[in-house]
Amino acid sequence: MNVTNAVQTRRSVRAFLDKPVDSETLTRILEKAQRSPSGGNTQPWHGIVLTGEPMQRLFDRIAEEFPKGRAAHAPEYHVYPPELDGAYEQRRRGVGEDMYSALAISREDKGQRLQWFARNFQAFGAPVLMLVHTPKYMGPPQWSDIGMWLQTIGLLAREEGLDTCFQEAWAVYSPQIREVVDIPEDHAFFCGVAIGYRDPDAPVNQFDVARAPLEESIRWDGWD
């Protein structure tokens, strides 16, 4: 496994094998990830790694809230900007439709789509869920540092034969999460990270995730 392999094979895995992950492997990944880029070496990332009964207790608490729909949602930040539009919104909607197509769930089948969405709050069957938080006074540069830390974790997980799903969906249940998990009051809750072994046969892990061509993101100046 080299960096290119890790980048090319990393994806948001949404079906995991019923296979435990040992703490030694996770410790190895997280210790290496401490070398992630960080402006001023602030290292603003914090995580709580759940498995077993503590993780199930969280799942059970969210299951109580899920039937309430959006009335139970109280994120501490906008998961997507309210004004998201154009190519950004098309990409967001497009990957969702591609996923549901892989699952053979039609646009009209709202019930099945809702049931699938509920799988977010079971970490898609992963044996490990890490909850990520940071002091509330941290700004966009520090949140960018957290993103680089998470990407590093994702790539190191691939090196270990593991996979991840970075789940901002958990943010909508921030108050309920705080009831079950000890997140400092002066910290903002960011996301969950499902960690485990990919189910290679699951269709949801096989569909192509389209990426924009380079020219949509990069402009070259001063090159012949």
C-alpha positions in Angstrom: 0.0 0.0 0.0 1.4 3.4 -1.0 -0.1 6.8 -0.8 -1.6 6.6 -4.3 -3.2 3.3 -3.6 -4.6 4.6 -0.4 -6.1 7.7 -2.1 -7.5 5.7 -5.0 -9.1 3.0 -2.8 -10.4 5.2 0.0 -14.2 5.9 -0.2 -17.1 6.5 2.1 -17.9 2.9 3.1 -21.5 2.3 4.1 -21.5 -1.4 4.7 -19.0 -3.1 7.1 -18.2 -6.7 8.0 -19.1 -8.0 11.4 -15.4 -8.1 12.4 -13.9 -6.3 15.4 -11.0 -3.8 15.1 -8.3 -4.1 17.8 -7.3 -1.2 19.9 -3.6 -1.6 18.9 -4.4 -1.0 15.3 -6.5 2.1 16.1 -3.8 3.4 18.4 -1.2 3.0 15.6 -3.3 4.9 13.2 -4.1 7.7 15.6 -0.6 8.1 16.8 0.7 8.5 13.2 -2.2 10.9 12.4 -0.8 13.2 15.1 1.7 14.3 12.4 -1.1 15.8 10.3 -0.6 19.4 9.2 -1.7 22.0 11.7 -1.4 25.8 11.5 0.8 27.0 14.4 0.9 23.4 15.6 -2.4 24.0 17.5 -3.6 20.4 16.8 -7.3 21.4 17.5 -8.7 17.9 17.0 -10.3 15.8 19.7 -12.0 12.4 19.4 -13.9 9.9 21.5 -13.5 6.3 20.2 -16.6 4.1 20.9 -17.2 0.4 20.5 -19.4 -2.2 22.2 -21.9 -1.2 24.8 -21.1 2.6 24.9 -21.6 2.7 21.1 -24.9 0.7 21.3 -26.2 3.0 24.0 -25.6 6.0 21.6 -27.4 4.1 18.8 -30.3 3.4 21.1 -30.6 7.0 22.2 -30.7 8.3 18.6 -33.2 5.6 17.6 -35.6 7.2 20.1 -35.3 10.5 18.3 -35.2 9.4 14.6 -39.0 9.0 14.3 -39.5 12.7 15.2 -37.8 13.7 11.9 -36.4 17.2 11.5 -38.1 18.3 14.7 -35.4 16.5 16.7 -32.5 18.0 14.7 -30.3 20.6 16.3 -26.9 20.8 14.6 -24.3 23.2 15.9 -23.3 24.3 12.4 -24.7 24.1 8.8 -23.7 20.8 7.4 -24.2 22.4 4.0 -24.4 26.1 3.3 -28.1 27.1 2.9 -27.1 28.9 -0.3 -25.4 25.9 -1.8 -26.1 25.9 -5.6 -24.7 25.3 -9.0 -22.2 22.6 -9.5 -21.7 22.1 -5.8 -25.4 21.3 -5.2 -25.5 19.1 -8.4 -22.6 17.1 -7.1 -24.2 16.7 -3.7 -27.5 15.5 -5.2 -25.8 13.4 -7.8 -23.8 11.2 -5.5 -26.9 10.6 -3.4 -28.9 9.5 -6.5 -26.0 7.3 -7.6 -25.9 5.7 -4.1 -29.7 5.0 -4.1 -29.4 3.6 -7.7 -26.8 1.2 -6.5 -29.1 0.2 -3.7 -32.0 -0.2 -6.2 -34.1 2.3 -4.2 -36.2 4.5 -6.5 -36.8 8.3 -5.9 -40.4 7.5 -5.2 -39.7 5.0 -2.5 -39.4 7.5 0.4 -39.8 4.8 3.0 -36.9 2.8 1.9 -34.8 5.9 1.5 -35.6 6.9 5.1 -34.7 3.4 6.3 -31.4 3.6 4.6 -30.7 7.1 6.0 -31.3 5.6 9.5 -28.3 3.4 8.9 -26.2 6.4 9.4 -27.0 6.3 13.1 -25.9 2.7 13.4 -22.5 3.7 11.8 -23.5 1.4 8.8 -22.6 -1.6 10.9 -19.0 -0.6 11.7 -17.6 -1.9 15.0 -16.1 1.5 15.8 -17.4 5.0 15.9 -15.2 8.0 16.6 -16.9 11.3 17.6 -14.9 14.4 16.7 -15.1 17.7 18.6 -13.1 20.9 19.0 -13.2 24.1 21.2 -16.0 26.4 20.1 -13.7 29.4 19.7 -11.7 27.6 16.9 -12.1 29.2 13.5 -12.1 28.0 9.9 -8.4 27.5 9.8 -8.5 25.1 12.7 -11.5 23.3 11.2 -9.4 22.9 8.1 -6.7 21.3 10.3 -9.3 18.9 11.5 -10.2 18.0 7.9 -6.5 17.3 7.2 -6.3 15.1 10.3 -9.4 13.1 9.3 -8.1 12.6 5.8 -4.8 11.3 7.3 -6.8 8.9 9.4 -8.7 7.7 6.4 -5.5 7.0 4.4 -3.7 5.3 7.3 -6.8 3.2 7.8 -6.5 2.0 4.2 -2.8 1.1 4.9 -4.1 -1.1 7.7 -6.8 -2.8 5.6 -9.5 -0.7 7.2 -12.1 1.7 5.8 -13.9 4.7 7.1 -17.0 6.8 6.6 -16.8 10.4 7.7 -20.4 11.2 8.9 -21.4 14.8 9.3 -25.0 13.4 9.6 -24.3 12.8 13.3 -24.2 16.6 13.7 -28.0 16.9 13.6 -28.3 15.0 16.9 -25.6 17.0 18.8 -27.8 17.6 22.0 -28.8 13.9 22.2 -25.2 12.8 21.7 -24.1 15.0 24.5 -26.6 13.2 26.8 -24.8 9.9 26.2 -21.2 10.9 25.5 -19.1 13.2 27.6 -18.2 16.0 25.2 -17.0 19.2 26.9 -19.7 22.0 27.0 -17.2 24.5 25.6 -16.5 22.2 22.5 -18.4 22.1 19.3 -19.4 18.6 18.0 -18.3 18.1 14.4 -18.9 14.6 13.0 -18.7 10.9 13.5 -16.2 8.5 11.8 -17.3 4.9 11.2 -14.3 2.6 11.2 -14.1 -1.1 10.2 -13.6 -3.6 7.5 -15.4 -3.0 4.2 -18.0 -5.5 3.0 -16.6 -5.9 -0.6 -19.9 -7.5 -1.8 -22.2 -4.7 -0.7 -23.5 -2.7 -3.8 -23.3 0.5 -1.8 -19.5 0.1 -1.7 -19.2 -0.5 -5.4 -20.8 2.4 -7.3 -18.6 5.0 -9.0 -18.3 8.3 -7.1 -17.9 10.9 -9.8 -15.3 13.6 -9.4 -15.1 16.9 -11.2 -12.4 17.2 -13.9 -9.3 19.0 -12.8 -10.1 22.1 -14.9 -13.1 22.9 -12.8 -11.0 23.3 -9.7 -7.5 24.3 -10.9 -6.2 27.3 -12.9 -2.6 27.4 -14.2 -0.8 30.7 -14.4 2.7 31.2 -15.7 3.1 27.8 -17.3 4.1 27.2 -20.9 
